[in-house]
């Protein structure tokens, strides 16, 4: 997947967010700010991008996004429950109308039998109460997992910004 594809998706996302008058906030773990990098590569993104939280450690998830330590203890940092809490925290701690969260195991190590390398959990949340989460399993090297994760987040955000009257 080329950088051009991610830039195209982030540009489309910016247009959709501007049309709705929405601001975006992101909560990233395994992508380390890669999604925010592509968002801010779009000229004028300050009109629709408010904040990006890179919460790589569990402690950062807890302190910056108010993820409950018990959620991480029960379900793990790589779980839909944690991703949903990260997305909710990004909404709470920003001016965002819509958020996305990414938490996963990009590799090359860190995986387990239950959660192998390439396992990534996502969540999307909107200020009006919509919450969506999913888990995907990507193959390939670390960079491919991270890039595929950003693509997935952008596509999910785009689907949530479509006009409600379609």
C-alpha atoms as an extended CHARMM CRD file, in Angstrom:
* protein
*
       166  EXT
         1         1  UNK       CA              0.0000000000        0.0000000000        0.0000000000  PROA      1               0.0000000000
         2         2  UNK       CA              1.5050000000        3.2500000000       -1.1000000000  PROA      2               0.0000000000
         3         3  UNK       CA              1.7270000000        6.4180000000        0.9360000000  PROA      3               0.0000000000
         4         4  UNK       CA             -0.3470000000        7.9720000000       -1.8400000000  PROA      4               0.0000000000
         5         5  UNK       CA             -3.3170000000        5.8070000000       -0.8700000000  PROA      5               0.0000000000
         6         6  UNK       CA             -3.1910000000        6.9840000000        2.7490000000  PROA      6               0.0000000000
         7         7  UNK       CA             -2.8220000000       10.6160000000        1.6550000000  PROA      7               0.0000000000
         8         8  UNK       CA             -5.8170000000       10.2140000000       -0.6610000000  PROA      8               0.0000000000
         9         9  UNK       CA             -7.9130000000        8.7140000000        2.1530000000  PROA      9               0.0000000000
        10        10  UNK       CA             -6.8910000000       11.4450000000        4.6030000000  PROA      10              0.0000000000
        11        11  UNK       CA             -7.7610000000       14.1170000000        2.0290000000  PROA      11              0.0000000000
        12        12  UNK       CA            -11.1970000000       12.5340000000        1.4580000000  PROA      12              0.0000000000
        13        13  UNK       CA            -11.6980000000       12.3350000000        5.1970000000  PROA      13              0.0000000000
        14        14  UNK       CA            -10.8390000000       16.0090000000        5.5840000000  PROA      14              0.0000000000
        15        15  UNK       CA            -13.3990000000       16.9950000000        2.9680000000  PROA      15              0.0000000000
        16        16  UNK       CA            -16.0880000000       14.8690000000        4.6470000000  PROA      16              0.0000000000
        17        17  UNK       CA            -15.3130000000       16.2870000000        8.0900000000  PROA      17              0.0000000000
        18        18  UNK       CA            -15.3250000000       19.8610000000        6.7860000000  PROA      18              0.0000000000
        19        19  UNK       CA            -18.7200000000       19.2570000000        5.1430000000  PROA      19              0.0000000000
        20        20  UNK       CA            -20.1490000000       18.1130000000        8.4680000000  PROA      20              0.0000000000
        21        21  UNK       CA            -18.3610000000       20.7860000000       10.4880000000  PROA      21              0.0000000000
        22        22  UNK       CA            -16.7460000000       18.0760000000       12.6150000000  PROA      22              0.0000000000
        23        23  UNK       CA            -13.3930000000       17.9680000000       14.3530000000  PROA      23              0.0000000000
        24        24  UNK       CA            -11.3470000000       14.7640000000       14.5710000000  PROA      24              0.0000000000
        25        25  UNK       CA             -9.2890000000       13.3890000000       17.4410000000  PROA      25              0.0000000000
        26        26  UNK       CA             -7.1840000000       10.2210000000       17.3220000000  PROA      26              0.0000000000
        27        27  UNK       CA             -5.9090000000        7.8140000000       19.9760000000  PROA      27              0.0000000000
        28        28  UNK       CA             -3.0210000000        5.7010000000       18.7040000000  PROA      28              0.0000000000
        29        29  UNK       CA             -0.8780000000        3.0290000000       20.2670000000  PROA      29              0.0000000000
        30        30  UNK       CA              0.8450000000        0.5990000000       17.8680000000  PROA      30              0.0000000000
        31        31  UNK       CA              0.8050000000        3.1310000000       15.0190000000  PROA      31              0.0000000000
        32        32  UNK       CA              2.7050000000        5.6650000000       17.1180000000  PROA      32              0.0000000000
        33        33  UNK       CA              1.1030000000        8.7320000000       15.5430000000  PROA      33              0.0000000000
        34        34  UNK       CA              1.2090000000        7.4990000000       11.9400000000  PROA      34              0.0000000000
        35        35  UNK       CA             -2.4880000000        8.2890000000       11.3960000000  PROA      35              0.0000000000
        36        36  UNK       CA             -1.9970000000       11.8210000000       12.7160000000  PROA      36              0.0000000000
        37        37  UNK       CA              1.0380000000       12.1900000000       10.4550000000  PROA      37              0.0000000000
        38        38  UNK       CA             -1.0780000000       11.5020000000        7.3660000000  PROA      38              0.0000000000
        39        39  UNK       CA             -3.8880000000       13.7470000000        8.5860000000  PROA      39              0.0000000000
        40        40  UNK       CA             -1.5310000000       16.6730000000        9.1520000000  PROA      40              0.0000000000
        41        41  UNK       CA              0.1340000000       16.1060000000        5.7720000000  PROA      41              0.0000000000
        42        42  UNK       CA             -3.0810000000       17.5070000000        4.2750000000  PROA      42              0.0000000000
        43        43  UNK       CA             -2.9150000000       21.2860000000        3.9180000000  PROA      43              0.0000000000
        44        44  UNK       CA             -5.6280000000       22.9650000000        5.9530000000  PROA      44              0.0000000000
        45        45  UNK       CA             -6.1310000000       20.0070000000        8.2910000000  PROA      45              0.0000000000
        46        46  UNK       CA             -6.1750000000       22.3660000000       11.2720000000  PROA      46              0.0000000000
        47        47  UNK       CA             -9.7510000000       23.1650000000       10.2290000000  PROA      47              0.0000000000
        48        48  UNK       CA            -10.8490000000       19.6000000000       11.0240000000  PROA      48              0.0000000000
        49        49  UNK       CA             -8.1620000000       17.9420000000       13.1710000000  PROA      49              0.0000000000
        50        50  UNK       CA             -8.0210000000       18.8000000000       16.8680000000  PROA      50              0.0000000000
        51        51  UNK       CA             -5.7620000000       16.3100000000       18.6380000000  PROA      51              0.0000000000
        52        52  UNK       CA             -3.7690000000       13.1220000000       18.4220000000  PROA      52              0.0000000000
        53        53  UNK       CA             -2.9270000000       11.0870000000       21.5010000000  PROA      53              0.0000000000
        54        54  UNK       CA             -0.0270000000        8.6410000000       21.1930000000  PROA      54              0.0000000000
        55        55  UNK       CA             -0.5410000000        6.3740000000       24.1830000000  PROA      55              0.0000000000
        56        56  UNK       CA              1.9780000000        3.6200000000       23.6470000000  PROA      56              0.0000000000
        57        57  UNK       CA              2.2300000000        2.4740000000       27.2600000000  PROA      57              0.0000000000
        58        58  UNK       CA             -0.5960000000        1.3010000000       29.4920000000  PROA      58              0.0000000000
        59        59  UNK       CA              0.1820000000        4.1500000000       31.8810000000  PROA      59              0.0000000000
        60        60  UNK       CA             -0.2660000000        6.6880000000       29.0660000000  PROA      60              0.0000000000
        61        61  UNK       CA             -3.6240000000        5.1490000000       28.1680000000  PROA      61              0.0000000000
        62        62  UNK       CA             -4.6870000000        5.4780000000       31.8040000000  PROA      62              0.0000000000
        63        63  UNK       CA             -3.3890000000        9.0100000000       32.4530000000  PROA      63              0.0000000000
        64        64  UNK       CA             -3.9790000000       10.6880000000       29.0810000000  PROA      64              0.0000000000
        65        65  UNK       CA             -7.2140000000        9.0090000000       28.0070000000  PROA      65              0.0000000000
        66        66  UNK       CA             -8.7150000000        7.9180000000       31.3480000000  PROA      66              0.0000000000
        67        67  UNK       CA             -8.7750000000        4.2590000000       30.3330000000  PROA      67              0.0000000000
        68        68  UNK       CA             -9.6880000000        2.3050000000       33.4680000000  PROA      68              0.0000000000
        69        69  UNK       CA             -6.7240000000        0.2250000000       34.6600000000  PROA      69              0.0000000000
        70        70  UNK       CA             -9.1890000000       -2.5820000000       35.3640000000  PROA      70              0.0000000000
        71        71  UNK       CA            -10.1800000000       -2.6570000000       31.6650000000  PROA      71              0.0000000000
        72        72  UNK       CA             -6.5520000000       -3.2200000000       30.7000000000  PROA      72              0.0000000000
        73        73  UNK       CA             -6.0610000000       -5.7730000000       33.4960000000  PROA      73              0.0000000000
        74        74  UNK       CA             -9.1640000000       -7.7620000000       32.5060000000  PROA      74              0.0000000000
        75        75  UNK       CA             -8.9980000000       -7.5620000000       28.7270000000  PROA      75              0.0000000000
        76        76  UNK       CA             -5.4590000000       -6.4700000000       27.8900000000  PROA      76              0.0000000000
        77        77  UNK       CA             -4.1380000000       -3.3700000000       26.1730000000  PROA      77              0.0000000000
        78        78  UNK       CA             -4.8950000000       -5.0470000000       22.8420000000  PROA      78              0.0000000000
        79        79  UNK       CA             -8.6460000000       -5.5080000000       23.1110000000  PROA      79              0.0000000000
        80        80  UNK       CA            -11.7840000000       -3.9400000000       21.7350000000  PROA      80              0.0000000000
        81        81  UNK       CA            -12.7030000000       -2.8850000000       25.2750000000  PROA      81              0.0000000000
        82        82  UNK       CA             -9.4730000000       -0.9080000000       25.6030000000  PROA      82              0.0000000000
        83        83  UNK       CA             -9.8610000000        0.5410000000       22.1040000000  PROA      83              0.0000000000
        84        84  UNK       CA            -13.3990000000        1.7090000000       22.9530000000  PROA      84              0.0000000000
        85        85  UNK       CA            -12.1370000000        3.2930000000       26.1800000000  PROA      85              0.0000000000
        86        86  UNK       CA             -9.3250000000        5.0050000000       24.2530000000  PROA      86              0.0000000000
        87        87  UNK       CA            -11.8210000000        6.4210000000       21.7370000000  PROA      87              0.0000000000
        88        88  UNK       CA            -14.1080000000        7.6330000000       24.5370000000  PROA      88              0.0000000000
        89        89  UNK       CA            -11.1180000000        9.2290000000       26.2780000000  PROA      89              0.0000000000
        90        90  UNK       CA            -10.0820000000       11.0200000000       23.1030000000  PROA      90              0.0000000000
        91        91  UNK       CA            -13.5890000000       12.4730000000       22.8360000000  PROA      91              0.0000000000
        92        92  UNK       CA            -13.5360000000       13.5310000000       26.4860000000  PROA      92              0.0000000000
        93        93  UNK       CA            -10.1180000000       15.1810000000       26.2960000000  PROA      93              0.0000000000
        94        94  UNK       CA            -10.5080000000       17.0050000000       22.9750000000  PROA      94              0.0000000000
        95        95  UNK       CA            -12.8450000000       19.1210000000       20.9040000000  PROA      95              0.0000000000
        96        96  UNK       CA            -13.3680000000       16.1360000000       18.6180000000  PROA      96              0.0000000000
        97        97  UNK       CA            -16.8000000000       15.2360000000       17.2970000000  PROA      97              0.0000000000
        98        98  UNK       CA            -15.4640000000       11.9310000000       16.0330000000  PROA      98              0.0000000000
        99        99  UNK       CA            -12.5550000000        9.7930000000       17.1810000000  PROA      99              0.0000000000
       100       100  UNK       CA            -10.7590000000        6.6180000000       16.2760000000  PROA      100             0.0000000000
       101       101  UNK       CA             -8.4880000000        4.4390000000       18.3810000000  PROA      101             0.0000000000
       102       102  UNK       CA             -5.8580000000        1.8700000000       17.3770000000  PROA      102             0.0000000000
       103       103  UNK       CA             -4.1720000000       -0.6230000000       19.7030000000  PROA      103             0.0000000000
       104       104  UNK       CA             -2.3540000000       -3.7310000000       18.5730000000  PROA      104             0.0000000000
       105       105  UNK       CA              0.7240000000       -5.8680000000       18.1590000000  PROA      105             0.0000000000
       106       106  UNK       CA              2.6970000000       -4.7020000000       15.1320000000  PROA      106             0.0000000000
       107       107  UNK       CA              5.6150000000       -7.0850000000       15.6960000000  PROA      107             0.0000000000
       108       108  UNK       CA              8.0130000000       -8.5290000000       15.0150000000  PROA      108             0.0000000000
       109       109  UNK       CA              7.5730000000       -9.8740000000       18.5450000000  PROA      109             0.0000000000
       110       110  UNK       CA              5.1330000000       -9.3420000000       21.4110000000  PROA      110             0.0000000000
       111       111  UNK       CA              2.4430000000      -11.6970000000       20.1620000000  PROA      111             0.0000000000
       112       112  UNK       CA              0.9290000000      -14.6470000000       21.9950000000  PROA      112             0.0000000000
       113       113  UNK       CA             -1.0640000000      -17.6850000000       20.8870000000  PROA      113             0.0000000000
       114       114  UNK       CA             -4.2470000000      -15.8220000000       21.8350000000  PROA      114             0.0000000000
       115       115  UNK       CA             -3.1560000000      -12.4910000000       20.2990000000  PROA      115             0.0000000000
       116       116  UNK       CA             -0.5540000000      -13.1310000000       17.6000000000  PROA      116             0.0000000000
       117       117  UNK       CA              1.5640000000      -10.4650000000       15.9420000000  PROA      117             0.0000000000
       118       118  UNK       CA             -0.6860000000       -8.5780000000       13.5320000000  PROA      118             0.0000000000
       119       119  UNK       CA             -3.6710000000       -8.4580000000       15.9200000000  PROA      119             0.0000000000
       120       120  UNK       CA             -5.0440000000       -4.9130000000       15.9540000000  PROA      120             0.0000000000
       121       121  UNK       CA             -8.1350000000       -3.6260000000       17.7430000000  PROA      121             0.0000000000
       122       122  UNK       CA             -9.9780000000       -0.5560000000       16.5390000000  PROA      122             0.0000000000
       123       123  UNK       CA            -12.7260000000        1.6790000000       17.8650000000  PROA      123             0.0000000000
       124       124  UNK       CA            -14.6140000000        4.6200000000       16.4490000000  PROA      124             0.0000000000
       125       125  UNK       CA            -16.7880000000        6.9640000000       18.4830000000  PROA      125             0.0000000000
       126       126  UNK       CA            -18.8690000000       10.0320000000       17.7710000000  PROA      126             0.0000000000
       127       127  UNK       CA            -20.0070000000       12.7910000000       20.0630000000  PROA      127             0.0000000000
       128       128  UNK       CA            -23.6300000000       11.7530000000       19.3540000000  PROA      128             0.0000000000
       129       129  UNK       CA            -23.0510000000        8.3570000000       20.9660000000  PROA      129             0.0000000000
       130       130  UNK       CA            -22.1650000000        5.9660000000       18.1570000000  PROA      130             0.0000000000
       131       131  UNK       CA            -19.5710000000        3.3620000000       19.1570000000  PROA      131             0.0000000000
       132       132  UNK       CA            -18.0780000000        0.7190000000       16.8700000000  PROA      132             0.0000000000
       133       133  UNK       CA            -15.2010000000       -1.6590000000       17.4800000000  PROA      133             0.0000000000
       134       134  UNK       CA            -13.4830000000       -4.4440000000       15.5970000000  PROA      134             0.0000000000
       135       135  UNK       CA            -10.4260000000       -6.6620000000       15.6610000000  PROA      135             0.0000000000
       136       136  UNK       CA             -8.4320000000       -7.5370000000       12.5660000000  PROA      136             0.0000000000
       137       137  UNK       CA             -5.4420000000       -9.7860000000       11.9970000000  PROA      137             0.0000000000
       138       138  UNK       CA             -2.8840000000       -8.4770000000        9.5180000000  PROA      138             0.0000000000
       139       139  UNK       CA              0.0520000000      -10.3890000000        8.0860000000  PROA      139             0.0000000000
       140       140  UNK       CA              3.4420000000       -9.1120000000        7.0800000000  PROA      140             0.0000000000
       141       141  UNK       CA              6.1870000000       -7.0320000000        8.5980000000  PROA      141             0.0000000000
       142       142  UNK       CA              5.7180000000       -4.3250000000       11.2150000000  PROA      142             0.0000000000
       143       143  UNK       CA              5.4010000000       -1.4750000000        8.7060000000  PROA      143             0.0000000000
       144       144  UNK       CA              2.7010000000       -3.3120000000        6.7620000000  PROA      144             0.0000000000
       145       145  UNK       CA              0.6840000000       -3.9460000000        9.9420000000  PROA      145             0.0000000000
       146       146  UNK       CA              0.9300000000       -0.2900000000       10.9370000000  PROA      146             0.0000000000
       147       147  UNK       CA              0.0470000000        0.9930000000        7.4600000000  PROA      147             0.0000000000
       148       148  UNK       CA             -2.9170000000       -1.3920000000        7.1290000000  PROA      148             0.0000000000
       149       149  UNK       CA             -4.1060000000       -0.2190000000       10.5530000000  PROA      149             0.0000000000
       150       150  UNK       CA             -4.0890000000        3.4290000000        9.4980000000  PROA      150             0.0000000000
       151       151  UNK       CA             -5.9670000000        2.5500000000        6.3040000000  PROA      151             0.0000000000
       152       152  UNK       CA             -8.5830000000        0.6840000000        8.3420000000  PROA      152             0.0000000000
       153       153  UNK       CA             -9.0470000000        3.6380000000       10.6990000000  PROA      153             0.0000000000
       154       154  UNK       CA             -9.4430000000        6.1100000000        7.8380000000  PROA      154             0.0000000000
       155       155  UNK       CA            -11.9750000000        3.8950000000        6.0630000000  PROA      155             0.0000000000
       156       156  UNK       CA            -13.9630000000        3.5150000000        9.2930000000  PROA      156             0.0000000000
       157       157  UNK       CA            -13.9410000000        7.2640000000        9.8740000000  PROA      157             0.0000000000
       158       158  UNK       CA            -15.0910000000        7.8800000000        6.3100000000  PROA      158             0.0000000000
       159       159  UNK       CA            -18.0100000000        5.4870000000        6.7460000000  PROA      159             0.0000000000
       160       160  UNK       CA            -19.1020000000        7.3610000000        9.8650000000  PROA      160             0.0000000000
       161       161  UNK       CA            -18.9620000000       10.7280000000        8.1260000000  PROA      161             0.0000000000
       162       162  UNK       CA            -21.2650000000        9.7550000000        5.2780000000  PROA      162             0.0000000000
       163       163  UNK       CA            -24.4880000000       11.7500000000        5.2180000000  PROA      163             0.0000000000
       164       164  UNK       CA            -27.1000000000       10.1780000000        7.4710000000  PROA      164             0.0000000000
       165       165  UNK       CA            -29.8600000000       10.5850000000        4.8490000000  PROA      165             0.0000000000
       166       166  UNK       CA            -28.4050000000        8.2120000000        2.2210000000  PROA      166             0.0000000000
